[in-house]
Amino acid sequence: NNGGGGERSGSIIRIDSILDSTPDTLVTGLNPTERELGFVTIDRTNHKMYYCLFNGASEWDLLRSDYDGNNPEVVITVTGSEIRDAQTGTDYIFILWNPEVNTIGSYTYTGDWVNSGGVNLNDSAFDLFYRDPYLYVANWDDIGSNNTVLQYDSDLNYITDLAQDPQESAQFIGPHRLLATIRRKFYLIDEIEGDGAFFNDLENLFAFDDIDGTNWQSFQPTDI
């Protein structure tokens, strides 16, 4: 929750179910001008929460805390480059750096650098998702046509990508958010950002089984 306009106070809120009328506020009092909140991700294996904060000195901190927001600690600090997203893997934490360095880095859980990669990664690559043993990136190209879902191994070697709707042979317009739960489908939000009538119909939600686009499904607004 990063507010919008006027006085803002960022926070991380946990909702235990869609019917939860009393959500838990885990982290409060974040001033987006000084401590902009970048993202939140959960490490379910180790029962930890990770989130990114801008520290006001051209640096971004990746913090780790308990599920309830207690015991926060800085794991990694990146100077001059936005941490766009992070994902916890089997052995490493994966960091998506944008826009300056345009790459992915892997770190141990104690914050030691291991490796970096990111072949075919755009400056506007938006979202990471790890599903053992692969790492996937929603690779949004806001100035060109290289809109893809990229697949890497855990050593950050590029493997392949999915660049279009396999049923319509239509290129993606802007992969933004990617969800891939264990033993279930991938879900991809593919959209162009903007306001006005031109943008209203350029929003898609897709589901598919693997990076080849197997069992492709396109959801219409009336379906969800």
MDAnalysis code that builds the backbone (N, CA, C; Angstrom):
import MDAnalysis as mda
import numpy as np

u = mda.Universe.empty(672, n_residues=224, atom_resindex=np.repeat(np.arange(224), 3), trajectory=True)
u.add_TopologyAttr("name", ["N", "CA", "C"] * 224)
u.add_TopologyAttr("resid", np.arange(1, 225))
u.add_TopologyAttr("resname", ["ASN", "ASN", "GLY", "GLY", "GLY", "GLY", "GLU", "ARG", "SER", "GLY", "SER", "ILE", "ILE", "ARG", "ILE", "ASP", "SER", "ILE", "LEU", "ASP", "SER", "THR", "PRO", "ASP", "THR", "LEU", "VAL", "THR", "GLY", "LEU", "ASN", "PRO", "THR", "GLU", "ARG", "GLU", "LEU", "GLY", "PHE", "VAL", "THR", "ILE", "ASP", "ARG", "THR", "ASN", "HIS", "LYS", "MET", "TYR", "TYR", "CYS", "LEU", "PHE", "ASN", "GLY", "ALA", "SER", "GLU", "TRP", "ASP", "LEU", "LEU", "ARG", "SER", "ASP", "TYR", "ASP", "GLY", "ASN", "ASN", "PRO", "GLU", "VAL", "VAL", "ILE", "THR", "VAL", "THR", "GLY", "SER", "GLU", "ILE", "ARG", "ASP", "ALA", "GLN", "THR", "GLY", "THR", "ASP", "TYR", "ILE", "PHE", "ILE", "LEU", "TRP", "ASN", "PRO", "GLU", "VAL", "ASN", "THR", "ILE", "GLY", "SER", "TYR", "THR", "TYR", "THR", "GLY", "ASP", "TRP", "VAL", "ASN", "SER", "GLY", "GLY", "VAL", "ASN", "LEU", "ASN", "ASP", "SER", "ALA", "PHE", "ASP", "LEU", "PHE", "TYR", "ARG", "ASP", "PRO", "TYR", "LEU", "TYR", "VAL", "ALA", "ASN", "TRP", "ASP", "ASP", "ILE", "GLY", "SER", "ASN", "ASN", "THR", "VAL", "LEU", "GLN", "TYR", "ASP", "SER", "ASP", "LEU", "ASN", "TYR", "ILE", "THR", "ASP", "LEU", "ALA", "GLN", "ASP", "PRO", "GLN", "GLU", "SER", "ALA", "GLN", "PHE", "ILE", "GLY", "PRO", "HIS", "ARG", "LEU", "LEU", "ALA", "THR", "ILE", "ARG", "ARG", "LYS", "PHE", "TYR", "LEU", "ILE", "ASP", "GLU", "ILE", "GLU", "GLY", "ASP", "GLY", "ALA", "PHE", "PHE", "ASN", "ASP", "LEU", "GLU", "ASN", "LEU", "PHE", "ALA", "PHE", "ASP", "ASP", "ILE", "ASP", "GLY", "THR", "ASN", "TRP", "GLN", "SER", "PHE", "GLN", "PRO", "THR", "ASP", "ILE"])
u.atoms.positions = np.array([
    [0.862, -1.180, 0.000],
    [0.000, 0.000, 0.000],
    [0.895, 1.225, 0.000],
    [0.962, 1.928, -1.132],
    [1.896, 3.053, -1.262],
    [1.162, 4.358, -1.532],
    [-0.144, 4.399, -1.231],
    [-0.892, 5.636, -1.293],
    [-0.998, 6.210, -2.685],
    [-1.357, 7.496, -2.770],
    [-1.439, 8.151, -4.064],
    [-1.847, 9.592, -3.923],
    [-0.890, 10.513, -4.030],
    [-1.194, 11.937, -3.974],
    [-1.272, 12.460, -2.559],
    [-0.823, 13.703, -2.370],
    [-0.902, 14.319, -1.058],
    [0.026, 13.634, -0.063],
    [-0.355, 13.705, 1.219],
    [0.426, 13.053, 2.252],
    [0.210, 11.553, 2.176],
    [1.308, 10.798, 2.128],
    [1.199, 9.356, 1.991],
    [2.009, 8.666, 3.079],
    [1.562, 7.505, 3.474],
    [2.289, 6.701, 4.435],
    [2.223, 5.258, 3.984],
    [3.331, 4.732, 3.481],
    [3.331, 3.380, 2.952],
    [3.211, 2.348, 4.052],
    [2.691, 1.182, 3.686],
    [2.549, 0.107, 4.656],
    [2.440, -1.223, 3.929],
    [2.679, -2.310, 4.657],
    [2.456, -3.664, 4.168],
    [1.296, -4.243, 4.960],
    [0.287, -4.721, 4.248],
    [-0.935, -5.225, 4.873],
    [-1.124, -6.685, 4.498],
    [-1.473, -7.525, 5.473],
    [-1.763, -8.931, 5.230],
    [-3.264, -9.169, 5.361],
    [-3.847, -9.799, 4.339],
    [-5.251, -10.185, 4.348],
    [-5.300, -11.704, 4.343],
    [-5.856, -12.304, 5.384],
    [-5.819, -13.751, 5.532],
    [-6.816, -14.466, 4.629],
    [-7.873, -13.791, 4.212],
    [-8.828, -14.370, 3.274],
    [-9.591, -13.238, 2.609],
    [-10.293, -13.551, 1.540],
    [-11.040, -12.540, 0.802],
    [-12.160, -11.957, 1.659],
    [-12.543, -12.671, 2.706],
    [-13.611, -12.212, 3.603],
    [-13.063, -11.541, 4.859],
    [-11.751, -11.364, 4.922],
    [-11.112, -10.779, 6.102],
    [-11.460, -9.299, 6.204],
    [-12.247, -8.937, 7.226],
    [-12.656, -7.540, 7.409],
    [-11.698, -6.771, 8.308],
    [-10.734, -7.459, 8.913],
    [-9.775, -6.801, 9.799],
    [-8.358, -7.229, 9.411],
    [-7.847, -6.733, 8.271],
    [-6.500, -7.116, 7.843],
    [-5.447, -6.639, 8.825],
    [-4.333, -7.355, 8.857],
    [-3.218, -7.026, 9.742],
    [-2.234, -6.119, 9.015],
    [-1.892, -4.993, 9.645],
    [-0.871, -4.104, 9.109],
    [0.468, -4.525, 9.697],
    [1.392, -4.975, 8.843],
    [2.633, -5.565, 9.303],
    [3.763, -4.552, 9.417],
    [3.856, -3.646, 8.458],
    [4.894, -2.611, 8.462],
    [4.203, -1.286, 8.205],
    [4.431, -0.298, 9.049],
    [3.716, 0.977, 8.944],
    [4.687, 2.143, 8.913],
    [4.119, 3.326, 8.620],
    [4.865, 4.571, 8.758],
    [5.940, 4.801, 7.731],
    [5.825, 4.156, 6.555],
    [6.830, 4.367, 5.517],
    [6.468, 5.601, 4.713],
    [7.331, 6.598, 4.719],
    [7.129, 7.793, 3.913],
    [7.669, 7.524, 2.517],
    [6.799, 7.418, 1.480],
    [7.282, 7.068, 0.137],
    [8.311, 8.029, -0.418],
    [8.343, 9.283, 0.094],
    [9.345, 10.235, -0.381],
    [10.735, 9.812, 0.070],
    [10.825, 9.200, 1.239],
    [12.113, 8.826, 1.804],
    [12.348, 7.317, 1.787],
    [11.280, 6.556, 1.984],
    [11.426, 5.104, 2.096],
    [10.408, 4.421, 1.197],
    [10.533, 4.639, -0.101],
    [9.590, 4.066, -1.052],
    [9.600, 2.542, -0.964],
    [8.408, 1.951, -0.903],
    [8.256, 0.510, -0.820],
    [8.195, -0.068, -2.223],
    [9.132, -0.983, -2.546],
    [9.218, -1.505, -3.898],
    [8.345, -2.709, -4.165],
    [8.349, -3.713, -3.302],
    [7.601, -4.942, -3.532],
    [7.593, -5.749, -2.239],
    [6.815, -6.813, -2.231],
    [6.783, -7.767, -1.113],
    [6.766, -9.164, -1.705],
    [7.552, -10.083, -1.149],
    [7.497, -11.486, -1.547],
    [7.665, -12.352, -0.308],
    [7.124, -13.560, -0.369],
    [7.089, -14.448, 0.785],
    [7.936, -15.689, 0.524],
    [8.764, -16.049, 1.506],
    [9.504, -17.304, 1.497],
    [8.754, -18.267, 2.415],
    [7.890, -19.085, 1.816],
    [7.034, -19.971, 2.608],
    [7.818, -21.108, 3.254],
    [8.938, -21.491, 2.650],
    [9.738, -22.579, 3.206],
    [10.336, -22.195, 4.548],
    [10.847, -20.975, 4.626],
    [11.525, -20.526, 5.844],
    [10.690, -19.545, 6.660],
    [9.434, -19.344, 6.234],
    [8.496, -18.485, 6.970],
    [9.036, -17.066, 7.152],
    [9.487, -16.480, 6.028],
    [10.026, -15.138, 6.058],
    [9.345, -14.269, 5.009],
    [9.347, -12.958, 5.245],
    [8.839, -11.975, 4.302],
    [10.002, -11.104, 3.849],
    [10.058, -10.811, 2.538],
    [11.076, -9.931, 1.986],
    [10.398, -8.724, 1.356],
    [10.994, -7.547, 1.534],
    [10.479, -6.352, 0.887],
    [11.626, -5.376, 0.655],
    [11.406, -4.452, -0.280],
    [12.455, -3.532, -0.689],
    [12.084, -2.106, -0.303],
    [13.039, -1.362, 0.227],
    [12.827, 0.038, 0.596],
    [13.942, 0.908, 0.031],
    [13.553, 2.057, -0.522],
    [14.514, 3.082, -0.920],
    [14.933, 3.822, 0.332],
    [16.243, 3.964, 0.561],
    [16.686, 4.533, 1.836],
    [17.022, 6.022, 1.776],
    [16.691, 6.672, 0.625],
    [16.874, 8.115, 0.549],
    [18.280, 8.556, 0.192],
    [19.181, 7.615, -0.067],
    [20.571, 7.971, -0.381],
    [21.034, 7.240, -1.644],
    [20.135, 7.170, -2.649],
    [20.418, 6.462, -3.903],
    [20.746, 4.996, -3.653],
    [20.163, 4.443, -2.614],
    [20.376, 3.045, -2.293],
    [19.040, 2.363, -2.010],
    [18.980, 1.075, -2.347],
    [17.796, 0.263, -2.106],
    [18.169, -0.891, -1.183],
    [17.395, -1.053, -0.124],
    [17.637, -2.120, 0.838],
    [16.642, -3.251, 0.625],
    [17.143, -4.482, 0.581],
    [16.282, -5.659, 0.630],
    [16.240, -6.121, 2.072],
    [15.038, -6.110, 2.663],
    [14.873, -6.476, 4.059],
    [14.173, -7.818, 4.194],
    [14.508, -8.524, 5.257],
    [13.879, -9.802, 5.592],
    [13.308, -9.697, 7.005],
    [12.082, -10.170, 7.179],
    [11.460, -10.137, 8.505],
    [10.650, -11.407, 8.705],
    [10.109, -11.561, 9.913],
    [9.165, -12.636, 10.166],
    [7.870, -12.356, 9.412],
    [6.976, -13.341, 9.359],
    [5.692, -13.162, 8.679],
    [4.910, -11.974, 9.218],
    [5.065, -11.694, 10.507],
    [4.301, -10.619, 11.133],
    [5.005, -9.267, 11.045],
    [6.124, -9.192, 10.316],
    [6.851, -7.946, 10.168],
    [7.882, -7.679, 11.244],
    [7.966, -8.543, 12.241],
    [8.932, -8.360, 13.319],
    [10.334, -8.816, 12.899],
    [11.332, -8.319, 13.618],
    [12.736, -8.684, 13.430],
    [13.242, -8.399, 12.013],
    [12.996, -7.187, 11.492],
    [13.506, -6.876, 10.150],
    [15.022, -6.742, 10.149],
    [15.656, -7.169, 9.069],
    [17.096, -7.028, 8.904],
    [17.394, -6.785, 7.439],
    [18.404, -5.963, 7.169],
    [18.822, -5.687, 5.799],
    [19.709, -6.829, 5.320],
    [19.306, -7.449, 4.219],
    [20.074, -8.557, 3.649],
    [21.061, -8.044, 2.612],
    [20.600, -7.161, 1.726],
    [21.421, -6.640, 0.636],
    [21.100, -5.162, 0.461],
    [22.114, -4.344, 0.194],
    [21.929, -2.948, -0.190],
    [22.541, -2.741, -1.568],
    [21.734, -2.208, -2.482],
    [22.184, -1.953, -3.851],
    [22.269, -0.447, -4.046],
    [23.420, 0.046, -4.514],
    [23.642, 1.471, -4.698],
    [23.314, 1.891, -6.126],
    [22.443, 2.897, -6.248],
    [22.195, 3.522, -7.535],
    [21.283, 2.779, -8.477],
    [20.797, 1.611, -8.102],
    [19.959, 0.821, -8.996],
    [18.726, 0.338, -8.238],
    [17.587, 0.511, -8.871],
    [16.336, 0.073, -8.251],
    [16.255, -1.441, -8.216],
    [15.884, -2.003, -7.065],
    [15.545, -3.413, -6.991],
    [14.085, -3.533, -7.419],
    [13.856, -4.009, -8.638],
    [12.493, -4.078, -9.173],
    [11.694, -5.208, -8.531],
    [12.358, -6.347, -8.268],
    [11.653, -7.475, -7.670],
    [12.684, -8.443, -7.116],
    [12.231, -9.358, -6.259],
    [13.089, -10.410, -5.714],
    [12.257, -11.672, -5.541],
    [12.930, -12.815, -5.633],
    [12.285, -14.093, -5.410],
    [13.221, -14.993, -4.621],
    [12.663, -15.785, -3.724],
    [13.445, -16.740, -2.963],
    [13.451, -18.072, -3.694],
    [14.648, -18.634, -3.889],
    [14.787, -19.915, -4.546],
    [15.186, -20.996, -3.570],
    [15.548, -22.152, -4.096],
    [15.950, -23.270, -3.245],
    [17.230, -22.953, -2.491],
    [18.204, -22.368, -3.203],
    [19.499, -22.077, -2.596],
    [19.823, -20.591, -2.526],
    [19.175, -19.776, -3.387],
    [19.560, -18.385, -3.516],
    [18.354, -17.446, -3.454],
    [18.634, -16.183, -3.177],
    [17.692, -15.094, -3.382],
    [18.023, -14.471, -4.729],
    [17.028, -14.296, -5.587],
    [17.237, -13.706, -6.902],
    [16.724, -12.272, -6.897],
    [17.529, -11.351, -7.424],
    [17.214, -9.927, -7.429],
    [17.141, -9.432, -8.863],
    [16.058, -8.737, -9.212],
    [15.934, -8.097, -10.525],
    [16.282, -6.630, -10.361],
    [17.398, -6.212, -10.976],
    [17.854, -4.825, -10.902],
    [17.389, -4.066, -12.135],
    [16.763, -2.935, -11.930],
    [16.352, -2.063, -13.036],
    [16.328, -0.625, -12.528],
    [16.478, 0.341, -13.424],
    [16.742, 0.160, -14.847],
    [18.214, 0.256, -15.234],
    [19.083, 0.723, -14.330],
    [20.441, 1.061, -14.764],
    [21.268, -0.139, -15.212],
    [21.251, -1.197, -14.426],
    [22.155, -2.302, -14.740],
    [21.466, -3.412, -15.507],
    [20.130, -3.442, -15.485],
    [19.378, -4.290, -16.401],
    [19.824, -5.751, -16.319],
    [19.773, -6.332, -15.124],
    [20.262, -7.702, -14.971],
    [19.601, -8.362, -13.766],
    [19.935, -9.630, -13.558],
    [19.465, -10.403, -12.409],
    [20.695, -10.835, -11.621],
    [20.605, -10.777, -10.308],
    [21.688, -11.255, -9.468],
    [21.201, -12.325, -8.518],
    [22.070, -13.234, -8.155],
    [21.729, -14.245, -7.150],
    [22.639, -14.065, -5.935],
    [22.036, -14.233, -4.768],
    [22.735, -14.072, -3.500],
    [22.410, -15.238, -2.592],
    [23.343, -15.558, -1.683],
    [23.035, -16.530, -0.645],
    [22.083, -15.888, 0.359],
    [21.525, -16.680, 1.217],
    [20.592, -16.153, 2.200],
    [21.281, -15.322, 3.284],
    [22.607, -15.319, 3.282],
    [23.345, -14.430, 4.181],
    [23.758, -13.146, 3.487],
    [23.362, -12.979, 2.203],
    [23.620, -11.734, 1.487],
    [24.885, -11.709, 0.675],
    [25.535, -12.844, 0.486],
    [26.767, -12.898, -0.306],
    [26.428, -13.049, -1.784],
    [27.080, -12.232, -2.632],
    [26.844, -12.295, -4.069],
    [27.341, -13.617, -4.629],
    [26.560, -14.206, -5.566],
    [26.930, -15.474, -6.185],
    [27.162, -15.309, -7.678],
    [26.194, -14.707, -8.386],
    [26.251, -14.698, -9.843],
    [25.359, -13.583, -10.366],
    [25.523, -13.247, -11.650],
    [24.627, -12.303, -12.302],
    [24.394, -12.752, -13.735],
    [23.248, -12.357, -14.303],
    [22.894, -12.734, -15.667],
    [21.722, -11.890, -16.125],
    [21.115, -12.279, -17.220],
    [19.973, -11.541, -17.713],
    [19.999, -11.328, -19.211],
    [20.374, -12.355, -19.978],
    [20.357, -12.258, -21.432],
    [18.936, -11.971, -21.908],
    [18.806, -11.039, -22.860],
    [17.513, -10.640, -23.446],
    [16.614, -9.896, -22.464],
    [17.162, -9.407, -21.385],
    [16.375, -8.695, -20.382],
    [16.250, -7.223, -20.767],
    [15.012, -6.697, -20.732],
    [14.777, -5.294, -21.079],
    [14.936, -4.384, -19.872],
    [15.111, -3.078, -20.136],
    [15.182, -2.101, -19.054],
    [13.899, -2.054, -18.241],
    [12.787, -2.432, -18.857],
    [11.491, -2.386, -18.161],
    [11.019, -3.763, -17.726],
    [11.920, -4.747, -17.645],
    [11.543, -6.047, -17.100],
    [10.903, -5.831, -15.737],
    [9.777, -6.484, -15.498],
    [8.911, -6.032, -14.421],
    [8.790, -6.986, -13.245],
    [8.777, -8.303, -13.494],
    [8.383, -9.219, -12.434],
    [9.174, -10.516, -12.527],
    [9.620, -11.021, -11.375],
    [10.298, -12.308, -11.281],
    [9.366, -13.351, -10.691],
    [9.571, -14.611, -11.087],
    [8.899, -15.696, -10.380],
    [9.775, -16.934, -10.453],
    [10.000, -17.554, -9.294],
    [10.806, -18.772, -9.216],
    [9.899, -19.968, -8.998],
    [10.015, -20.959, -9.882],
    [9.371, -22.252, -9.676],
    [10.420, -23.310, -9.970],
    [10.855, -23.953, -8.915],
    [11.966, -24.880, -8.942],
    [11.897, -25.833, -10.146],
    [12.952, -25.900, -10.968],
    [14.286, -25.307, -10.777],
    [14.537, -24.068, -11.642],
    [13.480, -23.404, -12.123],
    [13.658, -22.317, -13.081],
    [13.189, -20.976, -12.525],
    [13.789, -19.919, -13.095],
    [13.404, -18.551, -12.786],
    [12.769, -17.946, -14.035],
    [11.632, -17.259, -13.866],
    [10.905, -16.673, -14.987],
    [10.796, -15.156, -14.783],
    [10.801, -14.415, -15.891],
    [10.717, -12.958, -15.839],
    [9.626, -12.472, -16.783],
    [8.709, -11.635, -16.278],
    [7.774, -10.908, -17.144],
    [8.548, -9.741, -17.732],
    [8.901, -9.846, -19.004],
    [9.871, -8.961, -19.649],
    [9.137, -7.930, -20.513],
    [8.769, -6.820, -19.900],
    [7.999, -5.766, -20.574],
    [8.945, -4.815, -21.286],
    [8.726, -4.607, -22.577],
    [9.536, -3.697, -23.389],
    [8.685, -2.478, -23.734],
    [8.843, -1.387, -22.975],
    [7.966, -0.231, -23.147],
    [8.350, 0.633, -24.340],
    [9.470, 0.352, -25.005],
    [9.862, 1.166, -26.158],
    [10.049, 0.316, -27.418],
    [9.678, -0.949, -27.368],
    [9.873, -1.816, -28.521],
    [8.888, -2.965, -28.534],
    [9.255, -4.039, -29.204],
    [8.344, -5.157, -29.391],
    [8.859, -6.448, -28.778],
    [9.888, -6.358, -27.935],
    [10.465, -7.556, -27.327],
    [9.762, -7.873, -26.008],
    [8.450, -8.088, -26.074],
    [7.655, -8.420, -24.900],
    [7.587, -9.940, -24.769],
    [8.171, -10.469, -23.701],
    [8.311, -11.916, -23.573],
    [8.209, -12.354, -22.118],
    [8.018, -13.658, -21.924],
    [8.252, -14.304, -20.639],
    [9.546, -15.098, -20.802],
    [10.574, -14.744, -20.033],
    [11.901, -15.355, -20.160],
    [12.090, -16.455, -19.127],
    [12.821, -17.491, -19.505],
    [13.130, -18.596, -18.599],
    [14.646, -18.718, -18.434],
    [15.115, -18.812, -17.169],
    [16.518, -19.014, -16.849],
    [16.661, -20.194, -15.906],
    [17.855, -20.792, -15.880],
    [18.114, -21.797, -14.855],
    [18.591, -21.094, -13.583],
    [18.870, -21.857, -12.542],
    [19.225, -21.258, -11.253],
    [20.601, -20.600, -11.271],
    [21.405, -20.873, -12.321],
    [22.685, -20.188, -12.498],
    [22.545, -18.957, -13.388],
    [21.298, -18.595, -13.715],
    [20.934, -17.409, -14.494],
    [21.362, -17.499, -15.953],
    [21.457, -18.725, -16.455],
    [21.677, -18.933, -17.879],
    [20.335, -18.893, -18.601],
    [20.263, -18.110, -19.685],
    [19.042, -18.019, -20.475],
    [18.736, -19.363, -21.133],
    [17.453, -19.787, -21.082],
    [17.045, -21.043, -21.704],
    [16.162, -20.781, -22.915],
    [15.023, -20.126, -22.708],
    [14.103, -19.868, -23.811],
    [13.120, -18.791, -23.383],
    [12.152, -18.469, -24.257],
    [11.141, -17.494, -23.891],
    [9.842, -17.780, -24.627],
    [8.784, -17.193, -24.131],
    [7.461, -17.236, -24.752],
    [7.100, -15.806, -25.108],
    [6.861, -15.540, -26.417],
    [6.700, -14.162, -26.875],
    [5.316, -13.861, -27.419],
    [4.428, -14.857, -27.474],
    [3.137, -14.579, -28.088],
    [2.071, -15.560, -27.627],
    [0.848, -15.168, -27.847],
    [-0.313, -16.015, -27.671],
    [-0.245, -17.119, -28.738],
    [-0.041, -18.391, -28.345],
    [0.128, -19.433, -29.355],
    [-1.136, -19.742, -30.148],
    [-2.293, -19.339, -29.641],
    [-3.544, -19.578, -30.364],
    [-3.770, -18.534, -31.451],
    [-3.450, -17.289, -31.130],
    [-3.708, -16.194, -32.066],
    [-2.452, -15.761, -32.827],
    [-1.299, -16.319, -32.459],
    [-0.014, -15.889, -33.030],
    [0.164, -14.379, -32.889],
    [-0.296, -13.862, -31.775],
    [-0.232, -12.422, -31.511],
    [0.827, -12.143, -30.445],
    [1.664, -11.165, -30.692],
    [2.712, -10.802, -29.761],
    [2.121, -10.245, -28.461],
    [2.804, -10.507, -27.346],
    [2.430, -9.863, -26.098],
    [2.585, -8.351, -26.244],
    [1.778, -7.598, -25.499],
    [1.837, -6.145, -25.577],
    [2.536, -5.513, -24.378],
    [2.653, -6.252, -23.271],
    [3.315, -5.700, -22.098],
    [3.215, -6.618, -20.896],
    [4.008, -7.707, -20.843],
    [3.965, -8.605, -19.687],
    [4.344, -7.861, -18.405],
    [3.437, -7.868, -17.432],
    [3.665, -7.120, -16.197],
    [3.780, -8.008, -14.969],
    [2.811, -8.878, -14.763],
    [2.791, -9.697, -13.553],
    [2.674, -11.160, -13.924],
    [3.482, -11.977, -13.256],
    [3.530, -13.406, -13.536],
    [3.381, -14.173, -12.235],
    [2.459, -15.135, -12.222],
    [2.230, -15.985, -11.060],
    [2.328, -17.428, -11.517],
    [3.084, -18.242, -10.760],
    [3.250, -19.643, -11.153],
    [3.335, -20.486, -9.892],
    [2.201, -20.981, -9.429],
    [2.176, -21.779, -8.218],
    [2.593, -23.212, -8.512],
    [2.992, -23.927, -7.486],
    [3.513, -25.281, -7.647],
    [2.439, -26.193, -8.224],
    [2.822, -26.917, -9.288],
    [1.974, -27.922, -9.935],
    [0.683, -27.327, -10.474],
    [0.646, -26.030, -10.701],
    [-0.524, -25.407, -11.305],
    [-0.079, -24.517, -12.467],
    [-1.006, -23.823, -13.071],
    [-0.725, -23.032, -14.256],
    [0.081, -21.770, -13.956],
    [0.682, -21.225, -15.011],
    [1.196, -19.875, -15.000],
    [0.037, -18.924, -15.304],
    [0.054, -17.769, -14.653],
    [-0.918, -16.717, -14.956],
    [-0.143, -15.449, -15.273],
    [-0.501, -14.803, -16.388],
    [0.230, -13.635, -16.858],
    [-0.721, -12.478, -17.126],
    [-0.426, -11.309, -16.534],
    [-1.112, -10.064, -16.877],
    [-0.298, -9.390, -17.978],
    [-0.930, -9.172, -19.124],
    [-0.285, -8.593, -20.299],
    [-1.061, -7.337, -20.671],
    [-0.443, -6.157, -20.509],
    [-1.195, -4.924, -20.692],
    [-0.294, -3.777, -21.114],
    [-0.913, -2.776, -21.726],
    [-0.260, -1.497, -21.989],
    [-0.712, -0.514, -20.934],
    [0.247, 0.178, -20.310],
    [-0.106, 1.158, -19.286],
    [-0.532, 2.464, -19.922],
    [-1.530, 3.111, -19.322],
    [-1.956, 4.410, -19.808],
    [-3.422, 4.661, -19.553],
    [-3.864, 5.867, -19.899],
    [-5.256, 6.255, -19.704],
    [-5.893, 6.554, -21.054],
    [-7.213, 6.549, -21.065],
    [-7.923, 6.911, -22.288],
    [-8.454, 5.704, -23.031],
    [-9.287, 5.960, -24.026],
    [-9.978, 4.896, -24.741],
    [-9.010, 3.964, -25.459],
    [-7.872, 4.493, -25.931],
    [-6.927, 3.667, -26.670],
    [-6.426, 2.500, -25.839],
    [-6.287, 2.707, -24.520],
    [-5.696, 1.699, -23.666],
    [-6.723, 0.746, -23.057],
    [-8.000, 1.090, -23.110],
    [-8.989, 0.344, -22.342],
    [-9.083, -1.122, -22.722],
    [-8.917, -1.451, -24.009],
    [-9.061, -2.828, -24.454],
    [-7.738, -3.574, -24.520],
    [-6.644, -2.924, -24.119],
    [-5.335, -3.534, -24.248],
    [-4.878, -4.099, -22.913],
    [-5.704, -4.955, -22.349],
    [-5.412, -5.606, -21.081],
    [-5.840, -7.060, -21.187],
    [-4.925, -7.980, -20.890],
    [-5.211, -9.393, -21.054],
    [-4.763, -10.175, -19.828],
    [-5.465, -11.265, -19.547],
    [-5.053, -12.227, -18.535],
    [-4.996, -13.591, -19.197],
    [-3.814, -14.224, -19.147],
    [-3.609, -15.514, -19.786],
    [-3.228, -16.563, -18.751],
    [-3.534, -17.817, -19.037],
    [-3.091, -18.949, -18.233],
    [-2.504, -20.003, -19.167],
    [-1.435, -20.675, -18.720],
    [-0.811, -21.720, -19.537],
    [-0.006, -22.628, -18.618],
    [0.300, -23.834, -19.119],
    [0.924, -24.859, -18.282],
    [2.438, -24.742, -18.203],
    [3.085, -24.281, -19.269],
    [4.539, -24.251, -19.304],
    [5.013, -23.167, -20.266],
    [6.338, -23.041, -20.397],
    [6.921, -21.964, -21.191],
    [6.621, -22.134, -22.682],
    [6.152, -23.298, -23.088],
    [5.749, -23.516, -24.472],
    [4.321, -23.037, -24.742],
    [3.610, -22.611, -23.701],
    [2.244, -22.146, -23.878],
    [1.224, -23.266, -23.965],
    [1.563, -24.441, -23.461],
    [0.660, -25.590, -23.503],
    [-0.629, -25.302, -22.729],
    [-1.765, -25.774, -23.280],
    [-3.078, -25.587, -22.650],
    [-3.357, -24.111, -22.379],
    [-3.127, -23.308, -23.400],
    [-3.310, -21.861, -23.319],
    [-4.770, -21.504, -23.076],
    [-4.994, -20.532, -22.204],
    [-6.348, -20.040, -21.940],
    [-6.314, -18.527, -21.829],
    [-7.233, -17.867, -22.508],
    [-7.346, -16.410, -22.465],
    [-8.637, -16.053, -21.743],
    [-8.531, -15.218, -20.716],
    [-9.695, -14.801, -19.939],
    [-10.193, -13.469, -20.473],
    [-11.486, -13.367, -20.665],
    [-12.135, -12.115, -21.039],
    [-12.645, -11.423, -19.775],
    [-12.879, -10.100, -19.841],
    [-13.384, -9.392, -18.657],
    [-14.639, -10.006, -18.067],
    [-15.448, -10.633, -18.899],
    [-16.699, -11.232, -18.396],
    [-16.456, -12.561, -17.704],
    [-15.218, -13.104, -17.810],
    [-14.931, -14.396, -17.214],
    [-14.457, -14.277, -15.768],
    [-14.042, -13.086, -15.357],
    [-13.411, -12.944, -14.035],
    [-14.055, -11.802, -13.258],
])
